[in-house]
Amino acid sequence: MTLKANRQAATQSLSKKRLRLWLRLLKSTRRVEDELRRRLRAEFASTLPRFDVMSALSRAPDGMKMKEISKRLQVSNGNITGIVDKLNEEGLVLRVTPPHDRRSQIIRLTTKGHQEFARNAEAHSQWIDEIFGRLDEDDVDGMIRRLDHLTEKLEAQGKGD
Amino acid sequence: MTLKANRQAATQSLSKKRLRLWLRLLKSTRRVEDELRRRLRAEFASTLPRFDVMSALSRAPDGMKMKEISKRLQVSNGNITGIVDKLNEEGLVLRVTPPHDRRSQIIRLTTKGHQEFARNAEAHSQWIDEIFGRLDEDDVDGMIRRLDHLTEKLEAQGKGD
């Protein structure tokens, strides 16, 4: 093969590898999510969207509006209204209507909600530690660095909108 | 610090890093998906679930049942029935009822559907190549290897069910 043909072949090969990496990223995150869902259901009768909602609320001591909650979710959107209703029924969140804005409800975790989330979060961290247990510190550092490198450009584009 | 305390601190630190990696994986894949959605909408008036459905069908020359399609999807489930209806209306898929099983419909791409998907897939590959452009061959190989390492254990567990 000529030098030019060699380089073209190498470029195509890298292009195919990048596609393969993307498909692996999708598949891996999905597998980990499935495992987390399984354990949340088994240990806490909970779901990933529910954990995600409580996680967002746990970081907002003054509560959040419904719209803000859905912006903060990290996994695929669950039925947020249904989730908040159930948390409310279980005494884990309060719906507060501020005096100056009767149309905006603020959702906040109760003390019981904070405690319940703390238990879920502790377990969740241990599960992630176990699931990612085969990756040592170099693996983990290397992957974080490359993922940050990947998203830097996208983040910059996003800000330009 | 004692040697034991040092080791405990190092273990906790790695545990925290693994959690951070998981959150990065979620955030990165979501950002890339958002970018793909944006481009699919702009270039092809299409969506990621629709692309995903066509992708699954493109690999099944004899067609697939609706249930099989949803199993194969790689991104979050769109409204598959709605997607297939629209593809049908646009002449991109056919709904075929086999003579021996009138209750099972098979969905297959038409020639026009295969051509449309080929155009989408070509563009999609170029976008992935561009989005992942900052990662060189070593980066990509390294990440694929680590993701495979990560999911090996989960896949083994899955087969044990």
Contacts between the chains, C-beta under 8 A, distances in Angstrom:
chain1	res1	chain2	res2	distance
A	14	B	129	8.0
A	14	B	136	7.8
A	14	B	137	5.4
A	14	B	140	7.1
A	15	B	125	6.8
A	15	B	129	4.5
A	17	B	137	6.8
A	17	B	140	4.8
A	17	B	141	7.1
A	17	B	144	7.3
A	18	B	128	5.6
A	18	B	129	5.3
A	18	B	132	4.1
A	18	B	133	7.9
A	18	B	135	7.0
A	18	B	140	5.9
A	19	B	125	5.5
A	19	B	128	5.1
A	19	B	129	7.3
A	20	B	144	6.5
A	21	B	132	6.5
A	21	B	135	7.5
A	21	B	140	5.1
A	21	B	143	5.8
A	21	B	144	5.4
A	21	B	147	7.8
A	22	B	32	6.8
A	22	B	128	5.0
A	22	B	132	6.7
A	23	B	74	6.9
A	24	B	143	7.7
A	24	B	144	5.6
A	24	B	147	4.7
A	24	B	148	7.2
A	25	B	25	7.1
A	25	B	28	7.2
A	25	B	29	5.3
A	25	B	32	7.6
A	25	B	143	8.0
A	25	B	147	6.8
A	26	B	29	6.3
A	26	B	74	4.9
A	26	B	75	6.7
A	27	B	74	6.9
A	27	B	151	7.1
A	28	B	25	7.2
A	28	B	147	4.6
A	28	B	150	5.9
A	28	B	151	5.1
A	29	B	25	5.3
A	29	B	26	6.3
A	29	B	29	5.1
A	30	B	74	7.4
A	31	B	151	5.2
A	31	B	154	4.9
A	31	B	155	7.3
A	31	B	158	7.9
A	32	B	22	6.8
A	32	B	25	7.6
A	32	B	150	7.7
A	32	B	151	7.9
A	32	B	154	7.1
A	35	B	154	5.8
A	35	B	157	7.8
A	74	B	23	6.9
A	74	B	26	5.0
A	74	B	27	7.0
A	74	B	30	7.4
A	75	B	26	6.7
A	76	B	76	4.4
A	125	B	15	6.8
A	125	B	19	5.5
A	128	B	18	5.6
A	128	B	19	5.1
A	128	B	22	4.9
A	129	B	14	8.0
A	129	B	15	4.6
A	129	B	18	5.3
A	129	B	19	7.3
A	131	B	150	7.5
A	131	B	153	7.5
A	131	B	154	6.9
A	132	B	18	4.1
A	132	B	21	6.5
A	132	B	22	6.7
A	132	B	150	6.4
A	133	B	18	7.9
A	133	B	153	7.8
A	134	B	149	5.2
A	134	B	150	6.4
A	134	B	152	7.4
A	134	B	153	6.3
A	135	B	18	7.0
A	135	B	21	7.5
A	135	B	146	6.0
A	135	B	149	6.7
A	135	B	150	6.2
A	136	B	14	7.8
A	137	B	14	5.4
A	137	B	17	6.8
A	139	B	146	5.1
A	139	B	149	7.6
A	140	B	14	7.0
A	140	B	17	4.9
A	140	B	18	5.9
A	140	B	21	5.1
A	141	B	17	7.1
A	142	B	142	6.4
A	142	B	146	7.5
A	143	B	21	5.8
A	143	B	24	7.7
A	143	B	25	8.0
A	143	B	143	6.3
A	143	B	146	5.8
A	144	B	17	7.3
A	144	B	20	6.5
A	144	B	21	5.4
A	144	B	24	5.6
A	146	B	135	6.0
A	146	B	139	5.2
A	146	B	142	7.5
A	146	B	143	5.8
A	147	B	21	7.8
A	147	B	24	4.7
A	147	B	25	6.8
A	147	B	28	4.6
A	148	B	24	7.2
A	149	B	134	5.2
A	149	B	135	6.7
A	149	B	139	7.6
A	150	B	28	5.9
A	150	B	32	7.6
A	150	B	131	7.4
A	150	B	132	6.4
A	150	B	134	6.4
A	150	B	135	6.2
A	151	B	27	7.1
A	151	B	28	5.2
A	151	B	31	5.2
A	151	B	32	7.9
A	152	B	134	7.4
A	153	B	131	7.6
A	153	B	133	7.9
A	153	B	134	6.4
A	154	B	31	4.9
A	154	B	32	7.1
A	154	B	34	8.0
A	154	B	35	5.8
A	154	B	131	6.9
A	155	B	31	7.3
A	157	B	35	7.8
A	158	B	31	7.9
